Amino acid sequence: MARELPRLNVILVKPSKYDDDGYVIHHVRGVLPSNTLNALNGLFRDAAQKMGITIEMHLIDETVQLVVPERVMRKWAIPGVPTLVGLVGVQTNQFPRAVDLARRFKKLGAMVIIGGFHVSGSLALLGLTPELQQLREEGISLFAGEIEGRTEELLTDALHGKLKSIYWLGELPDLSKEWAAPLVDDTVARRFMLPYAGTMDTSRGCVFKCSFCTIIHVQGNSMRYRSPELIEKHVREHYPRIKHYFFTDDNMSRNPRWREIFERLIQMREQEGIRITFMMQVDVPSYRIPDFVDLAARAGCSQVFIGLESLNPDNLKAASKGQNKLNFFEEMIQAWHRYGIAVHTSYIIGFPFDTVESVRRDITTLMEVVQPDQASFFMLTPLPGSVDHLEMTKRGEWMSPDFNEYDSFHAAQNHPNMTREEWFNVYREAWRRFYSVENLIKVLNRATPESYWGIFKNAVWYAYATHCEEAHPMITSFWRLKGRTERRPTFPIESRLAYAWRRTKDTVVLSWRVVQLILMFEKIWRATWLTKRTAEWRESVAQVKEAQVQRQQRAIARAVAFFTYLHLRMGQSREAWQDAWHLLKRGKLWHPRLYLSSIYGTMLGVSELMTRGWLFLMNLVLET
């Protein structure tokens, strides 16, 4: 009798965050699946196979699947089988929601662990902060850093029902080893607008030292990278199921093996027909790396995300972002555009030297001079794990006590030159100006036919978030939902009647805004794609007509020449009539030549009249 393998039930949740009214932000359809869920799905399944255990994997992305712990446990808990619930990829603004979920899952008997950038960044620079210590005391485990090399340890502890309070190792895993690649879960993927899209990091870490960034203290200040062979293997295995990738590296241009990766993708595209496309994050001076842009385009790159951050050199210096040179910006955009690659820039508002007026001037320069295809705007936020947050903590400066506001669209700190209201208003103004009808028409008129629809679709997404939901696009998908009972504990649960009235108003307002958005993009489409195509069609028709006219003119010219020849020959009709007239005057009524000359002269006369008519008409056509 075969021995039954040990079983473990694993539920991985990528939590969302609360809105200002305390409701969880989730939508009917998402845009891009979570890289964290995909990565952990592959690693957990691979580790379980190596350990010889049976693992029941369940993935939930709360941006498109509202999490109600009681329902989740009723649906997926297995009697007699330990259940591990992981709140994964938790950013600082998602931490309050993750904590609330963790406590509820814990009460339902599950082992619970929280990981992500908030836990990792806090432990890296601040140690065990009060909110993390509180979780430890409640029996909720913490996971800091990266899981490669520690997956089996975690699963073994979960099988025995004894999680450590903290999983935290100082060293970072060697990515060049053949770790399991991210694995897309179809039940989650089909809830997104791009179910055929995949995510993968080819490297981790960053070589720069931006003061607002948490990457260098969580993933390291040097580059660690996967082997090009693994990247190729993953692409082959998932093609054609996955045709578009988001390479989530913080800075792919500093991956020491970028050339080999691109060359393998080029070979697959050009020789085997495996034609994937991808977007990636790079730095401003990456376009100056020899062959980088050219090979990226040939490998299938359709869009790059670049951290521009500011057009004020004093701000860039204050943020330790010396690699961004103002004289690079315009040239950089043009370099990527020459290869038909769309450029998406990030721009941070709230650096020390910003003022309301300077931000307005800089946004104008961004739109009219730098001219990126897309822009994402952020309010400067002191994220735990960044130098900014560490220094502010040491100085005792005020920072918002509510981590839910650390989302880059709330003022989580004070600004020296703007009130919090002024800061937020100029931030919102930047979004509205960039994604206005006027600017989007300019952007799309600059686009190539190959990049037009990609930019157009992204603009719809960003404009929907900006104009319809008035939220940041990176937490906005399509058609917002709100669960009545899933509200932040500091807010009361509304009655069904009050909730129904709120949702009715929300739905009416959102529906009206969506109608306006559709009309807005119909106008943009008419002014860009349709206008361009109409002009091209008219030019094409004009060329065809010109060719037809030329053919007609040549035919008419030949006909004119022919009839002119006939006209010259038909001058003989007068001679034939004169001959017949002389015979008639001499009374030779029965002479055969009289009748032959008359018939011949009549025929020639009629032909001459017809020829004159044809010549007149043909000359008229030629003149017109």
Stockholm file with secondary structure:
# STOCKHOLM 1.0

chainA/1-624         MARELPRLNVILVKPSKYDDDGYVIHHVRGVLPSNTLNALNGLFRDAAQKMGITIEMHLIDETVQLVVPERVMRKWAIPGVPTLVGLVGVQTNQFPRAVDLARRFKKLGAMVIIGGFHVSGSLALLGLTPELQQLREEGISLFAGEIEGRTEELLTDALHGKLKSIYWLGELPDLSKEWAAPLVDDTVARRFMLPYAGTMDTSRGCVFKCSFCTIIHVQGNSMRYRSPELIEKHVREHYPRIKHYFFTDDNMSRNPRWREIFERLIQMREQEGIRITFMMQVDVPSYRIPDFVDLAARAGCSQVFIGLESLNPDNLKAASKGQNKLNFFEEMIQAWHRYGIAVHTSYIIGFPFDTVESVRRDITTLMEVVQPDQASFFMLTPLPGSVDHLEMTKRGEWMSPDFNEYDSFHAAQNHPNMTREEWFNVYREAWRRFYSVENLIKVLNRATPESYWGIFKNAVWYAYATHCEEAHPMITSFWRLKGRTERRPTFPIESRLAYAWRRTKDTVVLSWRVVQLILMFEKIWRATWLTKRTAEWRESVAQVKEAQVQRQQRAIARAVAFFTYLHLRMGQSREAWQDAWHLLKRGKLWHPRLYLSSIYGTMLGVSELMTRGWLFLMNLVLET
#=GR chainA/1-624 SS CCCCCCEEEEEEEECCCBCTTSBBCEEEEBSSCCHHHHHHHHHHHHHHHHHTCEEEEEEEETTTSCCCHHHHHHHHCCTTSCEEEEECSCCGGGHHHHHHHHHHHHHTTCEEEEESHHHHHHHHHTCSCHHHHHHHHTTCEEECSCCTTTHHHHHHHHHTTCCCSEECCSSCCCTTSCCCCCCCCHHHHTTBSCTTEEEECSEECCSSCCTTCSHHHHTCSSCEECCHHHHHHHHHHHTTTCCEEEECCSCGGGCTTHHHHHHHHHHHHHHHCCCCEEEEEECGGGGGSTTHHHHHHHHTEEEEEEEEECSCHHHHHHTTCTTCCHHHHHHHHHHHHTTTCEEEEEEEECCTTCCHHHHHHHHHHIIIIICCSEEEEEECCCCTTSHHHHHHHHHTCCBCSCGGGCSSSSCCBCCSSSCHHHHHHHHHHHHHHHTSHHHHHHHHHHSCHHHHHHHHHHHHHHHIIIIIICSCGGGCCEEEECCSSCBCTTSCCCCHHHHHHHHHHHHHHHHHHHHHHHHHHHHHHIIIIIHHHHHHHHHHHHHHHHHHHHHHHHHHHHHHHHHHHHHHHTTHHHHHHHHHHHHHHTTCTTCHHHHHHHHHHHHHHHHHHHHHHHHHHHHHHHHC
#=GC SS_cons         CCCCCCEEEEEEEECCCBCTTSBBCEEEEBSSCCHHHHHHHHHHHHHHHHHTCEEEEEEEETTTSCCCHHHHHHHHCCTTSCEEEEECSCCGGGHHHHHHHHHHHHHTTCEEEEESHHHHHHHHHTCSCHHHHHHHHTTCEEECSCCTTTHHHHHHHHHTTCCCSEECCSSCCCTTSCCCCCCCCHHHHTTBSCTTEEEECSEECCSSCCTTCSHHHHTCSSCEECCHHHHHHHHHHHTTTCCEEEECCSCGGGCTTHHHHHHHHHHHHHHHCCCCEEEEEECGGGGGSTTHHHHHHHHTEEEEEEEEECSCHHHHHHTTCTTCCHHHHHHHHHHHHTTTCEEEEEEEECCTTCCHHHHHHHHHHIIIIICCSEEEEEECCCCTTSHHHHHHHHHTCCBCSCGGGCSSSSCCBCCSSSCHHHHHHHHHHHHHHHTSHHHHHHHHHHSCHHHHHHHHHHHHHHHIIIIIICSCGGGCCEEEECCSSCBCTTSCCCCHHHHHHHHHHHHHHHHHHHHHHHHHHHHHHIIIIIHHHHHHHHHHHHHHHHHHHHHHHHHHHHHHHHHHHHHHHTTHHHHHHHHHHHHHHTTCTTCHHHHHHHHHHHHHHHHHHHHHHHHHHHHHHHHC
//
